[in-house]
Amino acid sequence: MKTIAVIGGGITGVTTAYALARRGFEVTLFEKHRYAGMETSFANGGQLSASNAEVWTHWSTILKGMKWMLRSDAPLLLNPKPSWHKLSWFAEFIASIPRYESNTVKTARLAIQAREHLFSWAEAEGIDFDLKRQGILHIYRDRKGFEHAAAVSKLLAQGGLPRRAVTPGEMRAIEPTLAGRYYGGFYTESDSTGDIHKFTHGLSRACERRGVHCLYGQDVREVRSDGRSATVEVGQGAGRELHRFDAVVVCAGVASRTLAAQLGDRVNVYPVKGYSITVNLLDAASQAAAPTVSLLDDETKLVTSRLGVDRFRVAGTAEFNGLDKNIRADRIKPLVDWVHQCFPGVNTRQVVPWAGLRPMMPDMMPRVGRGRRANVFYNTGHGHLGWTLSAATAELLGASVEQALGDREAVPAGALAA
């Protein structure tokens, strides 16, 4: 039986370990925290959103970023301090703009595929993750945003995803608790929401039942490969320990870039920080005043999900500021203010803030497939759609490993569904 190391215990690493275990591989999962899903997979926006498949590689993103650069509460915030990593990333981002349409279509297709795997896995393994299948409503405050969304809808349709335009009156019928004035919206009935941390934890337990060796509290210091075997070194100082495998899969989020460099590959992920708040709905009035349908506000770039009866998650923003994990009050305040504006009946006395670093590739497409060496693989760089795409990319990665280690023609590095 072939042995495989999976580095990273977030949503991507755990789904990858599960997909490989189902194919009969002996899998060892390395995670530096004591539990799975403790970083970017801990408290995201909760959306399983094929309707959010539009990639950001559009000139409007550049213009908005420049306009918002000096606003601390801006949805997209860029620290102007230069670094070679940041400059190279943005250069590749701009170079990817001509592929905006094709990459949006590919992402939509991948997101639709992911649903089938994720839902079937959850059912097979009995995972409760506060799944709510009531669709996602995109809301627009002006004509310009609405018309851009109409153009995006045509791309999503090419990827196999239907969504329909709705009037302000229809928006309130879909979600009666929503306050404010809007130009219009788009509703995707097939989208859903859930608690990413609950799902990741539940699937990690399923991995263990299927024989995956989950090694927690393991700080991976070095990864090596000679093309035939791979080694993973964990620990510090004299306490370092070496593990040997037939192959290795890097699913390490923003740490993937460093690990890839050790393996002779370039995986140019950049850490794009996002924030969320979880509003604890402490009373019946707040529970009645909070939405049950998931929302995406295009102007503020905020998304919502209702997690069970008594939790309301609001998340969003993009901050290009390196590996900074600090939770800034001036970035959290706009999220709380948004709740007051759109859902004034919700009591925000108890709000839990959070921040995580999304591993984002310049072209907004995840890196899935083989590295330069025959036994090195990657499943990383999903950006803001890790939760949405993870099950599909895990299946693609599993097929790639199965073909490569079975001495058949391998799926090329970076291969995605056409």
Secondary structure as UniProt FT lines:
FT   STRAND          3..7
FT   HELIX           11..22
FT   TURN            23..24
FT   STRAND          26..31
FT   TURN            40..41
FT   STRAND          47..48
FT   HELIX           50..52
FT   HELIX           59..68
FT   TURN            69..70
FT   TURN            72..73
FT   STRAND          76..78
FT   HELIX           84..95
FT   HELIX           97..99
FT   HELIX           100..125
FT   STRAND          136..140
FT   HELIX           143..158
FT   TURN            159..160
FT   STRAND          164..166
FT   HELIX           168..174
FT   TURN            176..177
FT   STRAND          184..188
FT   TURN            189..190
FT   STRAND          192..193
FT   HELIX           196..209
FT   TURN            210..211
FT   STRAND          213..216
FT   STRAND          220..225
FT   STRAND          230..234
FT   HELIX           237..239
FT   STRAND          241..245
FT   STRAND          247..250
FT   HELIX           253..255
FT   HELIX           256..262
FT   TURN            263..264
FT   STRAND          270..280
FT   HELIX           284..289
FT   STRAND          294..297
FT   TURN            298..301
FT   STRAND          302..307
FT   TURN            308..310
FT   STRAND          311..320
FT   TURN            322..323
FT   HELIX           329..342
FT   TURN            344..345
FT   STRAND          351..360
FT   TURN            362..363
FT   STRAND          367..370
FT   TURN            374..375
FT   STRAND          376..380
FT   HELIX           383..385
FT   HELIX           386..405
FT   TURN            406..407
FT   TURN            413..414
//
